[in-house]
Each structure stands twice: as structure tokens, then as C-alpha cells.
């Protein structure tokens, strides 16, 4: 099990790397995260899981399964979250009620883990947050509560790029109860910049203060930028790139969801993709604005207006700019959003941005399904997934974006510059993305189009090779039980 001294220390990508390393050694391997908190979700048979676990499954050459992430928390407000168990919505709860009852979810977690343990030789488990948050230890199912119940040895990760990594690891050892500390069999340092030999004295200091051996020091890896972040958007620059042919801007909503929809745009060297954080205007020289999904459409529509982004988007559209809304972003582009029963947050109704002649009504029941078909404009094949509450319709829906198995989906304005769709993952389709970029003005001769699936596979391979070079993989594999199975032996 990979745990960390804090959030965003690189646990998700390290698990993906270890899965790819094991796969290349001929080991039947699967990822597992007992509890995840993220609005970045993926659809799989049976429901939804954290997007990071879908990437880890890809690293292991597996299709995503609900058992890879049995409990998923999707924040709806600062104090409430939707609780997904085995892929399905189980409840919406405030933080206090969930914390008081979460221990009861451990049985569901163990059901998934036991199913995987009967099928695979190796399971690489990802923790959540940090086991040093001892105020959250009672009822824990994400870190030591799971590790001790399942008898899984732990490697703990410190992020040196954050600073204070010696104190983080030594402090974790100091605050852990002895029974929890005994589960940790070693540590590793992640995101090291420069010559790792310069940190040898630091490694010795940590080993002497914790009693844990070091499995290695992983360097800062540029290839990680080609893979989805763990749970949060990373802000990248914002300065004009003279080599880019097209500038795309996206507001960073407060409940931004499925933001990995932006990855193929962000990775294309011909595109300058700019996340705009709160408190800053959308860039006036953007060629296109994309509104991505949100876990709370009405809440984030109000947030968007608080930032003044509604004026920026409307001005961009009036000047002949292109605007695309995906999922919750699509809903915001319409004339009205009505949620009388509070199925997507507190009950309410609000006027949308009125850039599309569509209206959204929130309805009980959640649409979670894979989808495939073709672009209604070009006929390019598309595949992706839907994960939303609410349905949208109106005059502009008579000009759909997609034909999905004979069903019209999405909407376009009469001039074709404003578009909306519920289809996530659409930009991962190379032919569709290239045609959309051409319409947005990227132009011919702008450089080679991105092969997105190949780029992800190459990044996973590069990640695995770098991690394998940096760590004592043999020592880490030897921790698991039984060690003979981990080396590909029968049984």
C-alpha cells in the first residue's frame, strides 16, 4: 500500500507506475483505492470510480471496475458530498455524518478487496491524504484502518518538492500509534529535482529517526504532466506561447469535475491551454473558451458570476468567439436551470448565460453510461461517457453535436460557434478533436496533430521506466504476501 505524508504527494501516479512495472514483469496486477474523494470520475461497468483508478487500470492493461475504488466521495459543497459505493449513489451526506458512519463502509471495501485478491497476484493499494491525520483515525477506511484490517504492508511517500520532507516523515512516525507505525515497512522520496546524491544525508536522517528503510528517491518527472493529476487542477503559466497557434481558456470553477477532459487540449503542442483561477478575468485574446463540468451546476453558475466570468464569456461570444460547454458547462450555456427538488445541491432555479436556446431540468436519477457514435457535423467517430443529473432541451438541441447510437445529443447555436454536450472524453478522440481545432482556427501547417492514446501509453511507459530505475522494486515486491507469486511463480 502506498500512503503519503499528505495529499498530492504523487501517490496516484506512483501506483500507476508500479502497476505498469508489474505488468511488464508478467505479474497479474490490479490497482485499488479503498476510499477516494474526487469529482474526477470515470464510468465503468456497474457505475463510476475515481478517474485516477481508471488510469491505474490502464497501466495494468485492465478495463476499469467498480472494485478498484469501492467508495468514492464527490463533494457537492464545502460540507456535503455524494457517497458512491460500488459504483452507485448510496447517499448525500454532510461531513460530520459521514465521518461518524464511515467505519461501516469498511465491509464494502473488504468485499471488493477480497474479490480482487482471489483473481490477481499483486494488488497495489493507494491511500488517501495522510495517516498522520490522527484526528481522523477512528473509523478510518482509507489508510491504516484498511491496512490493518487487510494486513497490507505500507510504503509511505514524502514529497520533497513541497519542502520539509524530513520533518514530514519523521513527524508521521512520531504521531502514529505503534500498531499503525508497525505497518510501514519503508519510505520513498518523490519529486526530487537535481542530483539525488545530495540528499543522501537526508535519507540517513530519516532512516535514523523513523527506523524505516528508504526504497529510493524518485526524480521530478516531466512525463507526469501528460497524465491526469491526482485530484486537483495544476495551474500552468498563462503567458503567451509564441509557438502555439490557438489559445483556449477555461475558468476554474469551484466544483470543477472531470477536468481531465482538458488533457488532450493541454497536451497538444499547437495549443496554449490556460486555466483561469478565481479572481482573474478570462483572457481577452482567447480563441475559444471551454466550460468544463461541475458537481454543482447552480452553485458554480453563481460562483462564475461572482468572478465576473459571465461578462467575459458573453463578450467573447458577441465578438464572434467560440464557446463550448461540457456537462455542467453545457447546462450553464442555456437559458435556465431548474432544480426544484435539490437533486444537484440546494433546491433552486437560475437564468443561464443564454448563449444556447436550451433549458435544463434537474431530475431524480443519475445518468452514468459509456457512449459512442459520431460527430453530427463531420461524421468523425466518437466515444466517451456520460455522468450527470438533469436533461437539456430546446430549439438549439435540434442542431445536435453528436449522434450517439441514433440519439441526437448536445446542441449548437445557429452560427455554430456556441456548442454544448454531455459527452465526457470527447477530446480524447483524435479525429473529432482535430476537426474541432480546425474550426476553432488552428489552421493548416500548424504542426502534427496529437496522437492522444499513444501519448498516454508513452507517458505511462516513461513513468514506469523512471520509477523502476529509482526504486528498489525487488525489495518492495518482497514485502507482499506470498513473495513467490509476485515473481510470476505459480500460485
DRENLO-803368 format. One record per residue: z, x, y of N, C-alpha, C in turn; residue in one letter. Coordinates in steps of 0.02 Angstrom, whole numbers, plus 50000, padded with zeros to 5 digits. Each point is the difference from the previous one (the first is absolute). Layout:
! DRENLO-803368
ZXYZXYZXYA
...
//
This chain:
! DRENLO-803368
500005004349940500004995750060500005004450062X
499554998450047499955003650063500384995950053X
500565002750022500374997050056499955004750060X
500214997750058499945004050061500635000150040X
500045004850046500575000250045499934994850056X
499424996850004499894994950050499334996649987X
499834995450044499354996649995499455004650024X
499394998949975499415003550023500045007649990X
500325002149946500025007249984499425002049954X
499594995049980499425001549958500074998149928X
500484995649985500124998149930499394996849968X
499684995450037499444996349971499435004649979X
499825004650044499445004549984500195005149947X
500635002049998500225004649947499964996549932X
500194993649997499934996349938499274999449980X
499574998650048499284999749986499755006649973X
500225005550031499795006649977500245001449929X
500634998349985500275001249933499644995749948X
499824993950019499614995849954499325003149985X
499675002650052499345003149988500085006549960X
500525003850013500125006149961500114998449927X
500414994949986500134998049931499374997549966X
499614996050036499374997449972499555005749980X
499945005050042499565005749985500265004249941X
500634999249984500285003549942499974995749937X
499694994250005499934995749942500614995849984X
500444999250048500624996149990499884992850022X
500214995249960499974993050019500554998650050X
499824999250063500484999850055499914993750040X
500554997450028499994994250043500485001050058X
499854997250059500475000150056500484994149997X
500555000550036500484994550001500425000750063X
500084994550036500474999750057500414993749993X
500655000549986500404994049987499984995050058X
500105002650060500004995650059499655003550057X
499524996650030499645002650057500094995350059X
500025002650059499994995950061499405002050041X
499504995850001499385001650035499574993750008X
499664999550056499514994850009499305002349980X
499965006049972499375002749976499964998549925X
499694994449983500014997649931499305000349970X
499995000049933499374999949962500034994249952X
499424997049987499954994549952499835002949932X
500324997349948499865002049932500104993849956X
499805000349936500114994249957500744998050000X
500134993750017500684997650001500314999850068X
499685002950051500304999650066499895006150043X
500535002550033499935005550047500555005249990X
499825006250018500475005649997499895004350062X
500435004950010499915004650056499355003849993X
499665001050057499375003549999500075007249974X
500575003150014500115006849976499985000349924X
500264994849967500005000049926499294998949974X
499584996550038499304999349979499655006850004X
500155003950051499715006750005500255004449943X
500654999649985500275003949945499684998149933X
499874993549992499664997749939499305003149997X
499665000250057499345003150001500045007349981X
500525003450023500095007049983500105000949925X
500294995049967500115000149928499434996949961X
499464998250035499414996849969500194993449966X
500404996050036500224993549976499834994750051X
499894993949976499954994350044500714998050023X
500094997850062500674998050023500294994449958X
500665000149991500374994849964500634998250039X
500234993949991500614997950034500605004049975X
499995002449939500565003949973500095006650035X
499495002550034500075006450035500464999450061X
500104993950026500444998950058500294993049993X
500534999249959500254993349985500314996350058X
500285003550049500304996750058499695002850063X
499694995650040499685001950062500294995750056X
500255003350052500264996550059499505000750057X
499804994350028499515000150055500334997250063X
500195004450047500354997750060499594994950040X
500344994650019499694994850042500275000350071X
500645001750007500315001250065500455006249992X
500375001750052500455005749994500564998849950X
500134993749983500574998549956499824996049938X
499374998249993499804995949942499405003149966X
499964998749935499445002749961499834995249944X
499375000149982499774996449941500155004349940X
500274997049948500185003649939499504998449945X
499645005249977499504999349947500305003049937X
500024996149946500265002449936499464999049947X
499835005449966499464999949950499364997050029X
499865001850062499374998150031499994993450036X
500524995949992500014993350028500554999250052X
499884995750050500514998550050500594996649967X
500595003150005500604997049972500424996650053X
499995002650062500434997350052499835003450066X
500254997250054500045003350065500745000250018X
500255006050015500735000850009500145004450060X
500584998850031500225004650051500315006149967X
500075005350038500205006449971500694999649967X
500474996550032500674999749973500014996549933X
499644994549994499994996349937499665004049945X
499465003550018499665004049949500465005749976X
500325003450047500445005549981500574997749955X
500244993950012500554997449960499784998149929X
499354998649992499774997549935499515004649964X
499825005650031499465004149972500165002849931X
500645001249986500185002849935499764995849942X
499934993450012499764995649948499275001249984X
499635003450044499305001549988499905005849951X
500555003649984499935005849957499754998149931X
500184994149976499754997949934499244999350001X
499734997250054499274999450006499685006950003X
500315004550037499765006950004499985003249931X
500534999249962500035003149935499514996949950X
499864993650008499494996949957499335003650009X
499815001350062499375003450013500035007249975X
500545003450014500065007049978499975000649924X
500344995549966500015000349926499304998749972X
499634995450031499314998849976499585006350007X
500075003450057499615006150011500225005649953X
500655000449988500275005349957499754999449928X
499854993949980499744999149931499265002049996X
499655000350056499285001349999499825007150020X
500395003150044499805006450029500465005649977X
499725006150000500395005949983500445002350058X
499764999050061500355002350059499974994750054X
500564998750031500034995650059500275004250058X
499625000150054500225003550061500254994750048X
500655000250015500324994750039500095002350072X
499894995550046500115001450071500604996150026X
500455003550032500564996750033499804997150067X
500504997550036499874996950066500545002250049X
499795002150059500495002350049500365006149972X
500664999749997500395005849978500634997849962X
500185003749947500634998549966500615001850042X
499895003950054500565001950043500244994250043X
499624994550001500234994150036500534996449958X
500585003249996500524997749953500304993450021X
499894998050063500214993350022499614994549965X
499425001949971499574995149965500055000949924X
500475004049977500015001749929500184994149955X
500464995850020500194994349958499414995249992X
499834998649938499444995649986499325003350005X
499995006650009499365003550008499574999349938X
499354998850012499524999849945499425004750012X
500015003550058499425004050020500085007449985X
500615002450000500125007249991500475001249942X
500635001950014500455001949946500224994149957X
499994994050028500164994249959499514999349942X
499365001050016499494999949947500055006249956X
500045005950031500005006349962500555000049947X
500584997750018500565000149952499924994649947X
499764994150020499894994749951499475002149949X
499465003250024499455001949955500105006949969X
500485003850023500105006749974499445004850019X
499744999450062499425003950021500235005850044X
499825006249982500195005850042499624999950066X
500315002950052499754999550068499835007050027X
499455000450035499835005750044500014997450071X
500385003350043500064997550068499585004350047X
499674996750049499525003150044500285000650070X
499945005950030500175001050070499375001550040X
499934997050057499425000950044500175005150054X
499735006149992500175005350048499674998850068X
499464996150002499664998850063500434995950048X
500474996249973500454996150043500535004450032X
500125005949972500545004250023500664998349965X
500455004849996500664998849970499994998949925X
499515003049965499944998549929500585002849959X
500285005750021500585002749963500584995250005X
500144997650061500554995350009499864993449964X
499364997849999499844993749967500165000349925X
499805005449968500125000649928500745001549985X
500295004650037500715001549988500444994050018X
499814996450053500384994050019499944994549949X
499404999349970499914995049948500475001549941X
500025006349980500455002049945500734998650018X
500185001150063500704999350020500234992750000X
499554995350017500234993150006499924996049935X
499605002449953499884996249939500624999949956X
500154994349969500524999949949499815004849943X
500485003049966499845004849947499524997349947X
500094993749981499574997249948499274999550023X
499894998650064499334999750027499715007050008X
500405004650026499775006950010499795003149934X
500334998049945499845002949935499304998049976X
499724994650028499334997949980499465004650029X
500175003650054499515004350033499975006749963X
499415001849976499925006149960499665005650040X
499794998550061499685005150041499714997050062X
499745004350044499714997750063499345003550012X
499624997350047499405003550024499964999050075X
499665004650032499884999750072499284997950011X
499904995250045499334997450013499795001450073X
499345000450010499695000650067500175006550036X
499995005549962500155006550031499385002850033X
500065002250062499455003050037500125007650004X
499515003949978500065007250005500135003349933X
500315005850001500135004149941500654997849968X
499954997249939500604997449967500505005549985X
499795006349997500485005549988500525000550055X
499814997650059500475000250056500584995249992X
499944995449952500544995249989500405001649937X
499905005849970500365001749939500765000050011X
500225002650057500724999950014500254992850008X
499584995650027500194993050006500074996749932X
499545001549955500054997349931500655002449968X
500165006450008500625002749971500614996550029X
499984998750065500574996650033500094993049971X
499454996449989500064993349973500255000249928X
499735004649960500225000549930500745001649996X
500245004450043500715001949996500464994450023X
499764995850045500434994650026499964993749958X
499474999349960499924993949961500095001049925X
499855006049977499995001149928499364997749967X
499524997850040499364997649972499485005550005X
499585000949949499465004850005499424997250041X
499605004550028499414998150038499395000149955X
499624994549999499394999649961499395002650039X
500095001550064499455002850037499974997650072X
499535002950037499894998350071499284997950008X
499894993750017499324997250007499785001050072X
499415002950010499765001150069499784993550033X
499925000450066499694994550037499284999449977X
499804994149978499344999149969499574995550043X
499465002750025499554996050042499684994349961X
499915000949934499684994849960500404993649999X
500655000450014500424994050001499774995050052X
499665002450053499764995550052499454995449975X
499695001749944499474995849972500284994749953X
500664999749993500324995249955500484995750040X
500134993949977500434995550038500705002850011X
500284998850060500685001950013500474995749958X
500635002349995500484996449957500094992850022X
500274999150060500154993250023499834998950073X
499825005250036499934999350073499375003450024X
499744997350055499415002950031500195006650034X
499595005049991500085006450036499544999850061X
500275001150059499605000150061499645006750004X
499364999750008499605006050002499635000450067X
500215004650040499625001650061499894994250046X
499404999050020499824995150051499545003250051X
499905006649994499535003450045499294999049976X
499545000350046499294999149983499765005849956X
499684998449945499715005049955499265000650017X
499795005750027499305000650021499514999749942X
500245001149938499554999749943499914993149972X
500424995350020499964993249974499464996050036X
499694995549964499464995950028500244992950017X
500584998149975500244993150010500755000250006X
500274996450048500724999750010500264993049983X
500484999849954500294993649978500745000250015X
500254994750030500714999550017500324994249963X
500645000849984500374994749965500714999850027X
500254994250022500694999550023500495000549942X
500535003650010500515000849949500514994350006X
499874994649963500434994150002500695001549971X
500484995950018500695001349978500104998749925X
499614995549971500044998549928499345001549967X
499695005550021499365002149973500025000349924X
499494997049969499984999649927499315002349975X
500005002949941499375002249968499595004350048X
500355004550035499665004350049499575005349967X
500045000749933499555004749967499284997450001X
499894993750022499324997650013499645004750049X
500385003550042499705004450050499805006849971X
500245001849941499905006849975499275002249997X
499544995849975499305002349998499715001350069X
500214996250051499785001350068500325006450027X
500645000849986500375005950024499735006449970X
499754999749937499775006049966499285001850016X
499624995450029499305001450014499955004850059X
499705006049990499975004950054499604997850061X
499604994849992499594997650056500384995150044X
500604998049977500404994950034500635003150028X
500144998550062500665001650029500414993649996X
500495000049954500414994049991500665001150035X
500214995150039500585000850043500494994249991X
500595001449970500544995049999500325000050069X
500064994250030500324999550065500724997649991X
500505004150017500694998049990500234995350056X
500564996449989500264995650052500135003850065X
499904996550054500115003050066499405003450030X
499445000249963499395003250026499434995049997X
499545000350048499424995549998499505002249948X
499614995349976499445001849957499485003850041X
499715005349973499535004050039499394996050024X
499845000750063499454996150029499325002249974X
499965006249976499355002549978499904999149925X
500424995849968499904998649928499354996349989X
499655001949947499394996549981500164993649960X
500565000149965500204994249960500764999949997X
500274994049995500724999049991500094996249934X
500475002449960500154996749936500724997850001X
500114993649987500674997249991500144999549926X
500465004149976500155000049928500544994749984X
500194999749937500444994849976500725000750024X
500384994749991500704999950020500384995549951X
500645001649992500424995849957500244993850036X
499944999850066500234994250039499504998950057X
499524995549989499454999350048500254997450068X
500404994650000500244997450064500455005150035X
500435003449962500445005050030499605005850030X
499495002349965499615005650026499514997850054X
499794993750000499604997650056500415000150064X
500634998149996500445000450059500115007350019X
500085004449951500095007150014499385002950034X
499414998049975499385002450029499964998150074X
500214993850015499984997850070500525003750042X
500575001549972500515003850036499745006850021X
499575003049959499725006650017499414999550049X
499764994050012499414999250042499355001449964X
500035000749934499405001549961499524994049998X
500264994050009499554994250002499495000750056X
500235002250059499555001050057499495005549984X
500235005449967499555005549983499454997749952X
500204996049950499524997849949499504995150030X
500254995350040499564995050031499515003450048X
500265004850040499565003650046499475003949962X
500205003149945499525003849958499454995349974X
500204994149977499524995249973499534997450055X
500274998650059499594997450055499495005250024X
500175006449989499545005350020499495001549946X
499984995949948499525000949946500235004649945X
500655001349996500275004249947500084996349935X
500055003749946500074997149933500744999549983X
500204994349970500694999049978499994997349929X
500415002949957500074997649931500734998749986X
500154994249970500674998549978500024999349925X
500495003249968500104999449928500664996549986X
499974995049958500594996249978500374997250060X
500615002250013500374997550058499635001250065X
499635005550005499595001450058499454994950009X
499714997749945499504994650001500324993650027X
500594998449976500344994050024500115000250075X
500205005950026500145000650071499384999050044X
499415001549974499394999450040499794992850012X
500284995349962499824993050006500324996550059X
499914993550003500254996150057500734998049993X
500244999149937500684997749991500255002149931X
500665001449997500345001349936500604995349998X
500034996049948500544995149993500375001349935X
500655000650006500445001149941500604995350006X
499894993549990500534995250013500595000649952X
499885002749940500545000349950500305007049993X
499775004750040500305006749998499855003849936X
499394999549974499845003649938499845007350013X
499895002050064499835006950016500485002750053X
500624997649999500485001850051500294993750029X
500335000450058500274994050032499454994950015X
500144993549993499504994950015499765000550072X
499364998350010499745000250068499254999150003X
499755000150060499284999350013499845003950062X
499415003250001499815003950059499245000150006X
499775000650062499295000950012499815007149980X
499425000749967499755006649983499625003150059X
499635005349985499625003450052499354996450017X
499824995049960499424995650013499355004050005X
499945005349962499375003749996499574997449943X
500314996549953499644996449948500184992650003X
499514995849987500144992849996500234998349930X
500625001949986500334998549937500724998150014X
500304996549954500704998050005500335001549933X
500625002550002500365001749939500614995549992X
500064997249940500604996349982500355003649943X
500645001650011500405003249947500224994849950X
499885001649936500144995349947500465003249948X
500404995949968500425002549946499575002849944X
500235005249970499615003349948499635006050028X
499985005349962499715006350022499385001649960X
499475001750034499385002149966500055007449984X
499995001749936500025007049978499485000749945X
499435003150015499475000449950499505005550017X
499725003249949499435004450012499394995850017X
499535002950036499414996350021499405004750004X
499424997449984499395004050005499424995450017X
499475002850027499424996150018499525004450040X
499764997350056499525003850041500094998250073X
499775004650042500004998850072499484994550015X
500204994950037499544994550015499435002250045X
500095005350037499495002350048499505004749968X
500245004749959499565005349973499904999549925X
500424996249965499964999649927500325005949965X
500315004650037500345005849969500574997649956X
500095002749940500554997949957500675002150029X
500504995649992500675001550023500504997949947X
500565003449999500574998049957500635001850037X
500534996449987500645001350032500504995049973X
500444997850044500524995249978500234995950060X
500264994149984500314995750050500754999749986X
500395000150054500724999349994500264997050066X
500074993450001500164996750063500284993049987X
500344997350051500134992950004499574997350056X
499834993649996499604996950052499264999949983X
499664995050029499274999449993499714999050069X
499405002750010499674999750065499334996549994X
499834996050049499364996650001499814997950070X
499374998350008499754997950065499265001750006X
499704998550058499285001050008499765007049983X
500365005250020499775006849987500045001949926X
500384996249961500035001249928499344998049966X
499584996250036499334998449973499555006250000X
500235005350034499665006549997500485004949965X
500044999849935500505004049964499835007450000X
500515004149989499895007249992499765001649929X
500284996249951499875001649930499844993849959X
499665001249946499914995149947500375002849940X
500574996949983500425002249946499944995149942X
499615001949950499894995849942499774993050020X
499544999750049499734993650021500404996450053X
500585002950021500414996950051499935003850065X
499854996350054499965003150066500695002250022X
500045006150028500655002750020499935003650067X
500484998750045500015003350064499594996250052X
499925003250058499664996750056499695005250045X
499474997850036499675004250050499864995850062X
500045003250057499814996650062499244999350003X
499764995950046499284998850004499615006450014X
500295004650039499655006250015500135005549948X
500434998549951500145004749946500465005750017X
500285000150061500425005650020500734999049982X
500214993949988500694998549981499994997649928X
500405003249957500004998449929500714999749973X
500084996049948500664999649968499934998549926X
500485002749961499984999149927500705000949971X
500114996849943500625001049962499935005649948X
499415003049994499875004849947500275006950018X
500525002249964500265006750007499595004949958X
500005006350022499655005249962499265000150012X
499764996250048499284999350009499675006550022X
500365004150040499705006250024499985005449947X
500324998949943499945004649944499334999349965X
499614994850017499334999049973499505003850044X
499725005349973499615004650041499404996750034X
499624995949963499404996950029500184995250056X
500514996049989500214995350053500245003850061X
500435005049988500295003750057499455003450041X
499505003049966499475003450036499594995150042X
499854994149972499624995050038500404997550060X
500664999149990500434997750056500035005350055X
500075006349981500025005450049499345000550038X
499444998949965499365000150034499964994550052X
500234993949982499994994650049500475001450058X
500545003749986500485001650053499745005550046X
499455003349981499695004850045500055007249979X
500155001549937500065007049981499345003650002X
499454996449988499335002850009499785004549944X
499365000849995499715004549950500115007250021X
499995004449951500085007150014500705001950020X
500494995749984500695001350019500375004149947X
499655002149948500335003749947500014996049936X
500205003349946500004996849935500534994549996X
499824994649966500484994649989500545002349951X
500594997250008500575001749957499944996749932X
500105003849947500084997249932500754999349989X
500264994050016500734999150001500325000849932X
499754996749946500335000949935500025007449979X
499465003750011500005007049982500495003950043X
500074998250064500475003550044500714999149976X
500184994049977500684998849975500125004049936X
499524999849954500075003849938500075007550014X
499595002550044500045007150017500675001850031X
500264995550042500655001350031500565000049948X
499964995449952500514999849947499975006449958X
499405002349984499935006249962500275006050039X
499825000250064500245005650042500764999850007X
500284994050008500724999250004500335002549936X
499744997849943500295002049936499985007549990X
499435003150017499935007249990500495003950044X
500094997850062500465003550045500724999149978X
500194994049979500694998849978500145003849935X
499515000049954500105003749937500095007550013X
499645002650049500065007150015500685001750032X
500284995150035500625001350038500634998849959X
499974995849949500604998049964500025002849929X
500605000449974500105001749929499944993649959X
499384998149986499874993649967500305000049930X
499975005749966500285000349932500754998350001X
500355002750048500724998650004500134992750016X
499584997150043500094992950017499854995649940X
499465001349965499844996049941500535000649946X
500305005949995500515001249948500624995750012X
500094997350061500574995750013499964993449963X
499384997749991499904993249973500154999849926X
500114994249973500214999149931499504995549965X
499715002049942500105006549967499505005150026X
500205006350009499545004950030499395001349957X
500034999249934499415001349959499444995250017X
500174993750014499484995150017499655001850065X
500375003250046499725001550065499455005249996X
499985003849947499505005249993499434997649956X
499974993549989499444997149964500104999949924X
500595001949977500134999849928500074992749977X
499874998649936500074993249975500714997450011X
500054993450013500654996950007500244999650070X
//
